Amino acid sequence: MTTTKRWDRRAIKDELLRQNKTLTGIARDKGLNESACRQGIIGASRKGAEAIAEALGIPFRELFPDSYTLGRHDGEETSSKQPQRDSAKAARAVDNARSVA
């Protein structure tokens, strides 16, 4: 059975050190802002994360399996509008019942 190594920030930084590479150097080589790879390693820059994966020669999805998988609106409702609650409708029905009685 083959197990895939679990990459976390420490493991990524250790591998970079082993290969004598820096996050800033990788970003510069790719023409990105110097902080892009530092942001990429924490999940704030996909381009930075892609540059790290390419520099290490590790597939992006293996290096960052849980990051950058969902878009902003994939998943739960992100609208600031609150859905209408059923309780408001129920309260109106109770009010109508009282007025009839």
PEWOZI-V512307 format. One record per residue. RES is the residue in three letters. SS is DSSP state (hx for helix, st for strand, lp for the rest). OMEGA is omega in degrees with one decimal (999 if undefined). Layout:
res ss omega
RES SS OMEGA
RES SS OMEGA
This chain:
res ss omega
MET lp 179.7
THR lp 177.2
THR lp 178.4
THR lp 178.8
LYS lp 177.7
ARG lp -177.2
TRP lp 170.9
ASP lp -176.5
ARG hx -178.4
ARG hx -179.5
ALA hx 178.3
ILE hx 179.6
LYS hx 177.4
ASP hx 179.0
GLU hx 176.0
LEU hx 178.7
LEU hx 179.4
ARG hx 179.8
GLN lp 178.0
ASN lp 179.3
LYS lp 175.9
THR lp 178.3
LEU hx 179.1
THR hx 179.5
GLY hx 178.1
ILE hx -179.9
ALA hx 178.8
ARG hx -179.5
ASP hx -179.6
LYS lp 179.7
GLY lp 179.9
LEU lp 172.8
ASN lp -176.2
GLU lp -178.2
SER lp -174.6
ALA hx -178.7
CYS hx 174.9
ARG hx 176.6
GLN hx -179.4
GLY hx -177.3
ILE hx 178.3
ILE lp 176.1
GLY lp -176.7
ALA lp 179.6
SER lp -179.6
ARG hx 179.3
LYS hx 177.2
GLY hx 179.2
ALA hx 177.8
GLU hx 178.6
ALA hx 178.3
ILE hx -179.0
ALA hx 179.8
GLU hx -179.0
ALA hx 179.6
LEU hx -178.5
GLY lp -179.2
ILE lp 179.1
PRO lp -176.4
PHE hx -177.5
ARG hx 176.5
GLU hx -178.1
LEU hx -178.7
PHE lp -174.5
PRO lp -176.0
ASP lp -178.3
SER lp 173.0
TYR lp -178.0
THR lp -177.6
LEU lp 174.9
GLY lp -176.4
ARG lp -175.7
HIS lp 175.3
ASP lp 177.7
GLY lp -174.9
GLU lp 179.6
GLU lp -179.6
THR lp -178.7
SER lp 177.7
SER lp 178.8
LYS lp 178.7
GLN lp 178.2
PRO lp 178.8
GLN lp -177.1
ARG lp 177.9
ASP hx -177.2
SER hx 178.2
ALA hx 178.5
LYS hx -179.7
ALA hx 179.3
ALA hx 177.8
ARG hx 179.8
ALA hx 178.4
VAL hx 178.6
ASP hx 178.8
ASN hx -178.9
ALA hx -180.0
ARG hx -177.0
SER hx -179.4
VAL hx -174.7
ALA lp 999
